[in-house]
Amino acid sequence: MKINLGLSLFILLLLPQGSYAQQKEEQPNVLWILTDDQRYDAIQAFNEILSGQEMSELGYVESPNVDRLVAEGTTFINTYCQAAACAPSRASMHFGRYPFKSGVYEFEYHNTMAAHVSPTLPEQMEAMGYQTLHIGKLGVRLKTLENQRMVNAAIYQTSIDSKLLAKEGLCEWGKDWIYEVDGQKFSPPLKSIEFFVSPSGQIEYCSNELEDRLPERAGTTAATVEKYDLLRHYNEKKGKSDESGMILAGVSPRPAGYTRDGYYVQALQQFLTHPNTDFEMGKLSFQGVDSSKPLFCHIGFDFPHTPVLPPEDYRKRFAQHQYQVPDFSEEEWEQLPAQLKKQVANGYSDHFTAEEKQKMIQDYYAFCAYGDALVGQAVEDFVDYSESNGQEWMIVYVCGDHGWKLNDHGSVSKFTPWEVDTHNPIVVVSSDQKAFPPGKVVYDFTEFVDIAPTIMAAGGADLSATAYGYLDGYDLSLIEKGQVSPRSYVLGENHAVTGPRAFIRTKDYVFSMQSRPDKVRGNQMDWAQNASYEELDPALYHTSADPKELHNLAFEAEYQQIAMELKEILLSEVLGEDRVEVNWGQDARGTEVYTLSQQK
């Protein structure tokens, strides 16, 4: 990856009420890169900043391309997500709002019709004259009413979506409904059938259900598992025969560059090299870039989300490294609040063999290293395009929509307020070096709700205007300059898997508690304000003394005052008068907004 910051540099002017033509000339192209389920310790530069060591505490990692972004841009090292689950986290980024302001708490589909719903980031960029492009995974489950039907809201002008590409076989793995195999038609179709794609494009199904329907395929699932050396998550009761378990390790059927994520980079290349003309991805046709407009592009990479399938060459290299597997003790288990016990039990991995744990960690970091190479290629193509067209540019790299456990706390997956699940640094690189100075590290707390205002401000939005009053975050360039008062804490709330749970993190502590009696929107919204401390199922960790968050101090007498203070702040923030809940409904038609003030 090469980034030549010496070309076409000028200071972006503030963009007050000026002509659109003037704004368009000064607006930078923006590339927003987001990875999926990526731990911060997969990046050497982040480890160096946080611990003084390049490698993770677990062992070897490599990330030369993101490391270069850190050297060339400004790193916001203490950034935290608002929810440790894909859909609500991505909603917080796209709306610039906390879950308790948007009403998006887990994987529910929501709609554009509710009175409180705000424009998304790409819609705001389009309104400022940008051409908007999405490639890969989006994860924002926003719908709208069209001809009396609820359909996915098209928030980007051009969407080269992961699901579209997978249907063309431009992937290495996928799940889909199957209507016909070997000449036999299925009615109703078989749902969510897993498949792998060979280098020649041949589909290899991996399904016991399909074998039951087609006896002549007996043994093909077991053969596929062996062929790709798959390690699925399993629990002790079901054992390893459960084919529904997420794939935590294995080898990709396809070489580097020709996986799901590889095709995302190819799509960006094709888009940028076909100005005002069509190009094809499989049988799909898309129009290339309009070089007369500034470009806002979002790439949602899938790596290192399950299935964890690094290409063979990466896998072989990382198999040479031995990793320190995080310990899990009976003492920690006994101290866990009920909600966190639920997540640990759901993703429990401490019963894996030593070999399985090694393979799981090796393949995860190998997948991250492969993804780093793709990030580097995407950045190089984007910068080359911008500079060859004399356009300013900005790159926003976000390390994961949340983190991922590798036997940390005895579990895999995410969904908790723990550091490993919620700490996701951001790097911003700009052709305007004064906006985001090279090599600078900002240690102030920052949050995912800051992403939308940062990109909008770069595009020319006057964030002080009433129209942007819904935003909960800040422009990161102002945080870098010290023009925004540092946050004392960060906030979040997640309902997936653990059940409704909110958290507050300060410099020295993280406190979390159950925030709702259940997931019924609008029901007993003031429950936590009246519940006993024990009913809140609290957890308190003294992070400066216990950085791995192993010892729950919520009921220790000497920490009661701190716990009570954090509880009250969390109640006032997350369960304030302007908290929003919406019963979106199964088809996302719900529009009635519930607030806490209505219940009082």
C-alpha positions as CSV (number, residue, x, y, z in Angstrom):
1,M,0.0,0.0,0.0
2,K,1.3,3.4,-0.9
3,I,0.0,6.7,0.4
4,N,1.6,9.8,-1.1
5,L,0.6,12.6,1.2
6,G,2.8,15.0,-0.7
7,L,0.5,15.3,-3.7
8,S,-2.4,17.7,-4.1
9,L,-2.3,18.9,-0.5
10,F,-4.3,21.9,0.6
11,I,-6.1,22.9,3.7
12,L,-9.8,22.1,3.6
13,L,-11.7,25.3,4.3
14,L,-14.6,25.4,6.6
15,L,-17.7,25.2,4.6
16,P,-20.3,27.7,5.8
17,Q,-23.3,28.8,3.7
18,G,-21.6,28.9,0.3
19,S,-22.6,27.9,-3.2
20,Y,-22.8,24.2,-3.9
21,A,-20.3,24.6,-6.7
22,Q,-17.7,26.0,-4.2
23,Q,-18.5,23.2,-1.7
24,K,-18.2,20.5,-4.3
25,E,-14.7,21.7,-5.3
26,E,-13.5,21.5,-1.7
27,Q,-15.1,18.2,-0.7
28,P,-12.8,15.3,-0.2
29,N,-13.5,11.8,-1.4
30,V,-14.1,9.6,1.6
31,L,-13.4,5.9,2.0
32,W,-14.9,4.4,5.2
33,I,-13.5,0.9,5.9
34,L,-15.2,-1.3,8.5
35,T,-14.2,-4.8,9.5
36,D,-16.4,-7.4,11.3
37,D,-15.8,-8.9,14.7
38,Q,-12.2,-7.8,14.8
39,R,-10.3,-7.6,18.1
40,Y,-8.1,-4.5,18.5
41,D,-5.1,-6.7,19.4
42,A,-5.0,-8.0,15.8
43,I,-3.3,-4.7,14.9
44,Q,0.4,-4.4,15.9
45,A,0.3,-0.6,16.0
46,F,-2.6,-0.6,18.4
47,N,-0.7,-3.0,20.7
48,E,2.3,-0.8,20.6
49,I,0.3,2.2,21.6
50,L,-1.6,0.4,24.4
51,S,1.0,-1.9,25.8
52,G,4.4,-1.0,24.3
53,Q,4.5,-4.5,22.7
54,E,3.8,-5.1,19.0
55,M,2.3,-8.6,19.5
56,S,-1.0,-9.5,21.2
57,E,-0.8,-11.0,24.7
58,L,-2.0,-14.1,23.0
59,G,0.8,-14.2,20.4
60,Y,1.8,-13.3,16.9
61,V,-0.2,-10.9,14.7
62,E,0.6,-8.9,11.6
63,S,-1.0,-5.8,10.1
64,P,1.5,-3.8,8.0
65,N,-1.1,-1.9,6.1
66,V,-3.2,-0.7,9.0
67,D,0.1,0.0,10.8
68,R,0.9,2.3,7.9
69,L,-2.4,4.1,8.2
70,V,-1.6,4.7,11.9
71,A,1.8,6.2,10.9
72,E,0.1,8.4,8.2
73,G,-3.0,9.5,10.1
74,T,-4.5,10.2,13.5
75,T,-5.4,7.2,15.8
76,F,-8.3,7.5,18.2
77,I,-7.1,4.6,20.3
78,N,-9.8,4.7,23.0
79,T,-12.8,4.3,20.8
80,Y,-15.7,2.1,22.0
81,C,-18.7,0.7,20.2
82,Q,-22.2,1.3,21.4
83,A,-23.4,-2.3,21.2
84,A,-21.4,-5.5,20.9
85,A,-23.6,-6.9,18.1
86,C,-23.4,-6.3,14.4
87,A,-26.8,-4.7,13.6
88,P,-27.2,-2.2,16.5
89,S,-23.5,-1.3,16.2
90,R,-23.8,-0.5,12.5
91,A,-27.0,1.4,13.1
92,S,-25.2,3.6,15.7
93,M,-22.5,4.3,13.1
94,H,-24.9,5.1,10.3
95,F,-27.2,7.2,12.3
96,G,-24.7,8.8,14.7
97,R,-27.1,8.0,17.5
98,Y,-27.0,5.8,20.7
99,P,-29.3,2.8,20.7
100,F,-31.4,4.4,23.3
101,K,-32.0,7.4,21.0
102,S,-32.5,5.4,17.7
103,G,-34.5,2.6,19.2
104,V,-32.3,0.0,17.5
105,Y,-31.1,-2.4,20.2
106,E,-30.4,-5.7,18.5
107,F,-31.2,-7.4,15.2
108,E,-34.7,-6.0,14.7
109,Y,-35.7,-4.5,11.3
110,H,-36.7,-0.9,11.7
111,N,-38.2,1.6,9.4
112,T,-37.9,5.1,8.0
113,M,-41.5,6.1,8.9
114,A,-41.2,6.5,12.7
115,A,-41.2,10.2,13.6
116,H,-37.9,10.1,15.4
117,V,-35.9,8.4,12.6
118,S,-33.1,10.6,11.3
119,P,-31.3,10.5,7.9
120,T,-28.5,8.1,7.6
121,L,-24.9,9.1,6.9
122,P,-25.0,8.2,3.2
123,E,-28.3,10.1,2.7
124,Q,-26.7,13.2,4.3
125,M,-23.7,12.8,2.1
126,E,-25.9,12.5,-1.0
127,A,-27.7,15.6,0.0
128,M,-24.4,17.4,0.0
129,G,-23.6,16.4,-3.6
130,Y,-21.8,13.2,-3.0
131,Q,-22.0,10.0,-5.1
132,T,-22.5,7.2,-2.5
133,L,-21.3,3.6,-2.8
134,H,-21.6,0.6,-0.5
135,I,-19.6,-2.6,-1.1
136,G,-19.8,-5.8,1.0
137,K,-21.7,-6.2,4.3
138,L,-24.0,-3.4,5.4
139,G,-25.9,-4.8,8.4
140,V,-28.2,-1.8,8.8
141,R,-31.7,-3.4,8.8
142,L,-33.6,-0.3,7.7
143,K,-36.8,-0.7,5.8
144,T,-39.3,1.6,4.1
145,L,-42.8,1.4,2.8
146,E,-43.0,1.1,-1.0
147,N,-46.3,0.2,-2.8
148,Q,-47.7,-1.0,0.5
149,R,-44.9,-3.4,1.0
150,M,-42.0,-3.1,3.4
151,V,-38.7,-3.2,1.4
152,N,-35.1,-2.6,2.3
153,A,-34.3,1.1,2.3
154,A,-31.8,2.0,-0.4
155,I,-29.6,4.4,1.6
156,Y,-26.7,4.2,-0.8
157,Q,-27.0,5.2,-4.5
158,T,-25.0,2.2,-5.6
159,S,-24.9,-1.0,-3.5
160,I,-22.6,-3.9,-4.5
161,D,-23.9,-5.9,-1.6
162,S,-22.4,-9.1,-0.2
163,K,-25.6,-11.1,-0.7
164,L,-25.8,-10.1,-4.4
165,L,-22.2,-11.2,-5.0
166,A,-22.7,-14.4,-3.1
167,K,-25.6,-15.3,-5.4
168,E,-23.2,-15.0,-8.3
169,G,-20.7,-17.4,-6.6
170,L,-18.3,-14.5,-5.9
171,C,-17.4,-15.8,-2.5
172,E,-15.9,-18.9,-0.9
173,W,-18.8,-19.7,1.5
174,G,-22.4,-18.8,1.9
175,K,-25.9,-19.8,3.0
176,D,-29.0,-19.7,0.8
177,W,-32.4,-21.2,0.1
178,I,-32.1,-24.1,-2.2
179,Y,-34.8,-24.8,-4.7
180,E,-33.2,-27.4,-6.9
181,V,-30.2,-29.8,-6.7
182,D,-29.2,-32.6,-9.1
183,G,-32.4,-32.0,-11.0
184,Q,-34.6,-32.5,-8.0
185,K,-36.8,-29.6,-7.0
186,F,-37.7,-28.8,-3.4
187,S,-41.1,-27.3,-2.5
188,P,-40.9,-25.6,-0.1
189,P,-37.3,-24.8,-0.6
190,L,-34.6,-25.9,1.9
191,K,-33.7,-22.9,4.0
192,S,-30.3,-21.6,5.0
193,I,-28.3,-24.4,3.3
194,E,-24.5,-23.9,3.8
195,F,-22.3,-24.1,0.7
196,F,-18.7,-23.7,-0.3
197,V,-17.4,-22.5,-3.6
198,S,-14.4,-24.1,-5.3
199,P,-11.8,-22.2,-7.3
200,S,-13.6,-23.3,-10.5
201,G,-16.9,-22.0,-9.2
202,Q,-18.4,-25.4,-8.3
203,I,-20.9,-25.3,-5.4
204,E,-20.3,-27.8,-2.6
205,Y,-23.2,-28.2,-0.3
206,C,-22.6,-28.9,3.4
207,S,-26.0,-30.0,4.8
208,N,-27.2,-33.1,6.6
209,E,-30.8,-32.0,5.7
210,L,-29.9,-32.1,2.0
211,E,-28.3,-35.6,2.4
212,D,-31.6,-36.8,4.1
213,R,-33.5,-35.6,1.0
214,L,-31.0,-36.9,-1.5
215,P,-29.6,-40.2,-0.1
216,E,-27.1,-40.4,-3.0
217,R,-25.3,-37.5,-1.4
218,A,-24.7,-39.4,1.8
219,G,-21.3,-38.6,3.3
220,T,-20.7,-35.4,1.3
221,T,-21.1,-33.2,4.4
222,A,-18.5,-35.2,6.4
223,A,-16.2,-35.1,3.4
224,T,-16.5,-31.3,3.2
225,V,-15.8,-30.9,6.9
226,E,-12.7,-33.0,6.5
227,K,-11.6,-31.3,3.2
228,Y,-11.6,-27.8,4.7
229,D,-10.6,-28.9,8.2
230,L,-13.5,-27.2,9.8
231,L,-13.8,-26.6,13.5
232,R,-17.3,-25.7,14.5
233,H,-18.4,-24.4,17.8
234,Y,-19.9,-27.2,19.9
235,N,-21.1,-27.6,23.4
236,E,-20.4,-30.6,25.6
237,K,-23.9,-32.0,25.5
238,K,-24.3,-32.0,21.7
239,G,-20.7,-32.7,20.9
240,K,-19.1,-32.1,17.5
241,S,-21.9,-33.5,15.4
242,D,-23.9,-30.2,15.4
243,E,-23.6,-28.8,11.9
244,S,-25.2,-25.5,12.9
245,G,-22.2,-24.5,15.0
246,M,-20.4,-21.5,13.7
247,I,-17.1,-22.2,11.9
248,L,-14.3,-21.0,14.2
249,A,-11.4,-22.4,12.1
250,G,-10.8,-24.0,8.7
251,V,-9.1,-23.3,5.3
252,S,-10.7,-21.3,2.5
253,P,-11.7,-23.2,-0.6
254,R,-10.4,-20.3,-2.7
255,P,-7.0,-18.5,-2.9
256,A,-6.3,-15.0,-1.6
257,G,-8.0,-12.3,-3.5
258,Y,-10.9,-14.5,-4.6
259,T,-12.9,-14.8,-1.4
260,R,-15.9,-12.7,-0.3
261,D,-13.6,-9.9,0.9
262,G,-11.3,-10.2,-2.1
263,Y,-14.2,-9.6,-4.5
264,Y,-15.1,-6.5,-2.5
265,V,-11.7,-5.0,-3.3
266,Q,-12.1,-6.1,-6.9
267,A,-15.5,-4.3,-7.0
268,L,-13.9,-1.1,-5.8
269,Q,-11.2,-1.4,-8.4
270,Q,-13.8,-1.9,-11.1
271,F,-15.9,1.0,-9.9
272,L,-13.0,3.4,-9.8
273,T,-11.6,2.3,-13.2
274,H,-14.9,2.6,-15.1
275,P,-15.8,6.2,-14.9
276,N,-19.3,6.8,-16.3
277,T,-19.4,3.4,-17.9
278,D,-20.8,0.0,-16.8
279,F,-18.8,-2.9,-15.4
280,E,-19.8,-6.4,-14.5
281,M,-19.4,-8.5,-11.4
282,G,-20.5,-12.0,-12.5
283,K,-23.8,-11.4,-14.3
284,L,-24.4,-8.2,-12.4
285,S,-23.9,-4.8,-14.0
286,F,-23.1,-1.6,-12.2
287,Q,-22.2,1.9,-13.3
288,G,-18.8,3.1,-12.5
289,V,-17.7,6.3,-10.7
290,D,-18.9,9.8,-11.7
291,S,-15.6,11.6,-11.5
292,S,-17.3,15.0,-11.6
293,K,-18.7,14.4,-8.0
294,P,-17.0,13.7,-4.7
295,L,-17.2,10.1,-3.7
296,F,-18.3,8.6,-0.4
297,C,-17.6,4.9,-0.3
298,H,-18.2,2.4,2.5
299,I,-16.6,-1.0,2.4
300,G,-18.0,-3.5,4.9
301,F,-15.5,-6.3,5.0
302,D,-16.7,-9.7,6.4
303,F,-13.3,-10.8,7.9
304,P,-12.7,-12.0,10.5
305,H,-16.4,-12.9,11.2
306,T,-17.3,-16.5,11.1
307,P,-16.8,-18.6,9.1
308,V,-13.1,-18.1,9.9
309,L,-11.6,-19.4,6.6
310,P,-8.2,-17.8,5.9
311,P,-6.6,-18.7,2.5
312,E,-4.3,-21.7,2.6
313,D,-1.0,-19.7,2.4
314,Y,-2.0,-17.5,5.4
315,R,-3.2,-20.5,7.3
316,K,0.1,-22.4,6.9
317,R,2.1,-19.4,8.0
318,F,0.1,-18.8,11.2
319,A,0.0,-22.5,12.1
320,Q,3.7,-22.2,12.9
321,H,2.9,-19.9,15.8
322,Q,1.8,-21.1,19.3
323,Y,-0.6,-18.9,21.2
324,Q,-1.2,-18.2,24.9
325,V,-4.8,-19.2,25.4
326,P,-6.8,-17.0,27.9
327,D,-7.5,-18.8,31.2
328,F,-11.0,-19.2,32.6
329,S,-11.5,-20.0,36.3
330,E,-14.3,-21.3,38.4
331,E,-13.9,-18.2,40.6
332,E,-14.6,-15.9,37.6
333,W,-17.6,-18.0,36.6
334,E,-19.1,-17.8,40.1
335,Q,-18.7,-14.0,40.2
336,L,-20.4,-13.4,36.8
337,P,-23.8,-11.8,36.8
338,A,-26.6,-13.9,35.3
339,Q,-26.8,-12.1,32.0
340,L,-23.0,-12.5,31.3
341,K,-23.2,-16.1,32.4
342,K,-25.8,-16.5,29.7
343,Q,-23.4,-15.2,27.0
344,V,-20.5,-17.2,28.3
345,A,-22.6,-20.4,28.3
346,N,-23.9,-19.7,24.8
347,G,-20.4,-19.3,23.4
348,Y,-18.6,-21.5,25.9
349,S,-15.2,-22.7,24.5
350,D,-13.1,-23.7,27.6
351,H,-14.0,-27.3,27.0
352,F,-12.2,-27.3,23.6
353,T,-9.1,-29.4,23.4
354,A,-5.7,-27.6,23.5
355,E,-5.3,-28.3,19.8
356,E,-8.7,-26.9,18.9
357,K,-8.0,-23.7,20.9
358,Q,-4.7,-23.2,19.1
359,K,-6.3,-23.8,15.7
360,M,-9.1,-21.3,16.6
361,I,-6.7,-18.6,17.5
362,Q,-4.2,-19.3,14.7
363,D,-6.9,-19.1,12.0
364,Y,-8.5,-16.0,13.5
365,Y,-5.3,-14.0,13.4
366,A,-4.4,-15.5,10.0
367,F,-7.8,-14.2,8.7
368,C,-7.1,-10.8,10.1
369,A,-3.7,-10.7,8.4
370,Y,-5.3,-11.6,5.1
371,G,-7.8,-8.9,5.6
372,D,-5.1,-6.4,6.3
373,A,-3.7,-7.0,2.8
374,L,-7.1,-6.3,1.3
375,V,-7.4,-3.1,3.3
376,G,-4.1,-2.0,1.9
377,Q,-5.1,-2.7,-1.7
378,A,-8.4,-0.8,-1.2
379,V,-6.6,2.2,0.3
380,E,-4.0,2.2,-2.5
381,D,-6.7,2.1,-5.2
382,F,-8.8,4.8,-3.6
383,V,-5.8,7.2,-3.0
384,D,-4.5,6.6,-6.5
385,Y,-7.9,7.4,-8.0
386,S,-8.3,10.6,-5.9
387,E,-4.9,12.0,-6.6
388,S,-5.0,11.1,-10.3
389,N,-8.2,13.2,-10.5
390,G,-6.9,16.0,-8.4
391,Q,-9.3,15.4,-5.6
392,E,-8.7,15.6,-1.9
393,W,-9.4,12.5,0.2
394,M,-10.0,11.1,3.6
395,I,-9.9,7.5,4.9
396,V,-11.8,6.4,8.0
397,Y,-10.7,2.9,9.2
398,V,-12.7,1.3,12.0
399,C,-11.3,-1.9,13.6
400,G,-14.4,-4.0,13.9
401,D,-18.0,-3.3,14.5
402,H,-17.2,-4.8,17.9
403,G,-14.6,-7.3,19.2
404,W,-14.4,-11.0,19.6
405,K,-13.5,-13.4,22.4
406,L,-10.9,-16.2,21.8
407,N,-11.6,-18.1,25.0
408,D,-11.4,-14.8,26.9
409,H,-13.8,-15.3,29.9
410,G,-14.2,-18.9,28.7
411,S,-16.1,-18.0,25.6
412,V,-16.1,-17.1,21.9
413,S,-18.4,-14.6,20.2
414,K,-19.3,-11.1,21.4
415,F,-22.4,-9.4,23.0
416,T,-20.9,-8.2,26.3
417,P,-19.6,-4.9,27.8
418,W,-16.1,-6.4,28.4
419,E,-13.1,-4.6,26.9
420,V,-12.4,-7.4,24.4
421,D,-15.9,-7.0,22.9
422,T,-16.3,-3.2,22.9
423,H,-12.9,-1.6,22.3
424,N,-12.5,-0.7,18.6
425,P,-10.0,2.0,17.7
426,I,-10.5,4.3,14.7
427,V,-7.8,5.7,12.4
428,V,-8.4,8.8,10.2
429,V,-5.9,9.6,7.4
430,S,-6.4,12.7,5.3
431,S,-4.8,14.6,2.5
432,D,-5.4,17.5,4.8
433,Q,-2.7,16.8,7.3
434,K,-3.7,19.7,9.5
435,A,-7.2,18.1,10.0
436,F,-5.7,14.7,11.1
437,P,-2.0,15.0,11.8
438,P,0.2,12.0,10.8
439,G,1.3,9.8,13.6
440,K,-0.8,11.4,16.3
441,V,-2.6,9.4,18.9
442,V,-5.6,10.8,20.7
443,Y,-6.2,9.1,24.1
444,D,-9.6,10.8,24.9
445,F,-12.6,8.6,24.9
446,T,-14.3,8.4,21.5
447,E,-17.3,6.4,20.4
448,F,-18.9,5.0,17.2
449,V,-21.5,7.7,17.2
450,D,-18.6,10.1,16.3
451,I,-18.2,8.5,12.9
452,A,-21.2,10.0,11.1
453,P,-20.5,13.6,12.3
454,T,-16.8,13.3,11.4
455,I,-17.5,12.3,7.8
456,M,-20.4,14.7,7.4
457,A,-18.3,17.6,8.7
458,A,-15.5,16.7,6.2
459,G,-18.2,16.8,3.5
460,G,-19.2,20.3,4.4
461,A,-21.9,19.9,7.0
462,D,-22.3,22.7,9.5
463,L,-22.9,20.5,12.5
464,S,-24.1,23.5,14.6
465,A,-27.1,23.8,12.4
466,T,-30.5,22.7,13.8
467,A,-30.8,20.0,11.0
468,Y,-28.0,18.1,12.6
469,G,-29.2,18.4,16.2
470,Y,-30.1,14.7,16.4
471,L,-26.5,13.6,16.3
472,D,-25.1,12.2,19.6
473,G,-21.4,12.2,18.5
474,Y,-18.7,14.8,17.7
475,D,-16.5,15.6,14.8
476,L,-13.2,13.7,15.5
477,S,-11.2,16.5,14.0
478,L,-12.5,18.8,16.8
479,I,-11.6,16.2,19.4
480,E,-8.1,15.9,18.0
481,K,-7.7,19.7,18.3
482,G,-9.0,19.8,21.9
483,Q,-12.0,21.9,20.8
484,V,-14.4,19.4,22.5
485,S,-14.4,18.8,26.2
486,P,-13.0,15.2,26.8
487,R,-15.6,12.6,27.7
488,S,-15.5,11.3,31.3
489,Y,-17.1,8.0,30.1
490,V,-18.5,6.1,27.2
491,L,-21.9,4.4,27.0
492,G,-23.6,1.5,25.4
493,E,-26.6,-0.8,25.5
494,N,-27.1,-4.2,23.9
495,H,-30.0,-6.6,24.0
496,A,-28.8,-9.5,21.9
497,V,-28.0,-12.8,23.6
498,T,-27.3,-11.4,27.0
499,G,-30.7,-9.7,27.3
500,P,-31.1,-5.9,27.8
501,R,-27.9,-4.7,29.4
502,A,-26.3,-1.2,29.5
503,F,-22.8,-0.2,30.4
504,I,-20.7,2.8,31.3
505,R,-16.9,2.8,31.1
506,T,-14.7,5.4,32.8
507,K,-10.9,5.7,32.9
508,D,-10.7,3.2,35.9
509,Y,-14.0,1.3,35.9
510,V,-16.6,-0.4,33.8
511,F,-20.1,-0.9,35.3
512,S,-23.0,-2.7,33.6
513,M,-26.5,-3.7,34.6
514,Q,-29.7,-5.1,33.3
515,S,-31.6,-2.1,31.8
516,R,-35.0,-3.7,31.0
517,P,-37.2,-6.4,32.5
518,D,-37.5,-8.0,29.0
519,K,-37.3,-7.1,25.3
520,V,-40.9,-5.9,25.0
521,R,-40.6,-2.4,23.6
522,G,-42.4,0.2,25.6
523,N,-43.0,-2.2,28.5
524,Q,-42.0,-1.0,32.0
525,M,-39.4,1.4,30.6
526,D,-38.8,2.7,34.1
527,W,-38.2,-0.8,35.6
528,A,-34.5,-0.3,36.3
529,Q,-35.2,3.0,38.1
530,N,-37.3,1.1,40.6
531,A,-35.6,-2.3,40.7
532,S,-33.4,-3.3,43.6
533,Y,-29.6,-3.3,43.1
534,E,-29.6,-7.2,43.2
535,E,-32.3,-7.2,40.5
536,L,-30.1,-5.1,38.2
537,D,-27.7,-8.0,38.0
538,P,-24.7,-5.6,38.3
539,A,-21.1,-6.0,37.3
540,L,-18.2,-3.7,38.3
541,Y,-14.6,-4.1,37.2
542,H,-11.7,-2.0,38.4
543,T,-10.0,-1.9,35.0
544,S,-6.9,0.0,36.0
545,A,-6.1,-2.8,38.6
546,D,-7.9,-5.6,36.8
547,P,-7.4,-4.9,33.1
548,K,-8.7,-8.3,32.0
549,E,-11.9,-7.7,33.9
550,L,-11.9,-11.0,35.8
551,H,-13.1,-9.9,39.3
552,N,-16.6,-8.6,39.7
553,L,-16.7,-6.1,42.5
554,A,-20.3,-5.1,42.3
555,F,-21.1,-6.4,45.8
556,E,-17.8,-5.6,47.5
557,A,-18.4,-3.2,50.4
558,E,-15.4,-0.9,49.6
559,Y,-16.7,-0.4,46.0
560,Q,-20.3,0.3,46.8
561,Q,-20.1,4.1,46.5
562,I,-18.4,3.9,43.1
563,A,-21.0,1.3,41.9
564,M,-23.9,3.5,43.1
565,E,-22.4,6.6,41.4
566,L,-21.9,4.8,38.1
567,K,-25.4,3.3,38.4
568,E,-27.0,6.7,38.8
569,I,-25.1,8.1,35.8
570,L,-26.1,5.2,33.7
571,L,-29.8,5.4,34.7
572,S,-29.9,9.1,33.9
573,E,-28.2,8.7,30.5
574,V,-29.6,5.4,29.2
575,L,-33.0,5.7,30.9
576,G,-33.5,9.4,30.6
577,E,-36.7,11.1,29.6
578,D,-35.7,11.0,25.9
579,R,-35.1,7.2,25.8
580,V,-36.7,5.8,22.6
581,E,-38.3,2.4,22.2
582,V,-40.4,1.3,19.2
583,N,-42.4,-1.9,18.7
584,W,-41.1,-2.3,15.1
585,G,-43.0,-5.5,14.6
586,Q,-42.1,-8.6,12.6
587,D,-42.4,-6.8,9.2
588,A,-40.9,-3.5,10.6
589,R,-44.1,-1.5,10.1
590,G,-44.3,-0.3,13.7
591,T,-44.0,3.5,14.1
592,E,-45.3,4.3,17.6
593,V,-42.5,5.8,19.6
594,Y,-42.4,5.2,23.3
595,T,-40.5,7.4,25.7
596,L,-40.0,7.2,29.4
597,S,-41.7,10.6,30.0
598,Q,-45.0,9.0,28.6
599,Q,-45.0,6.5,31.4
600,K,-44.8,9.1,34.2
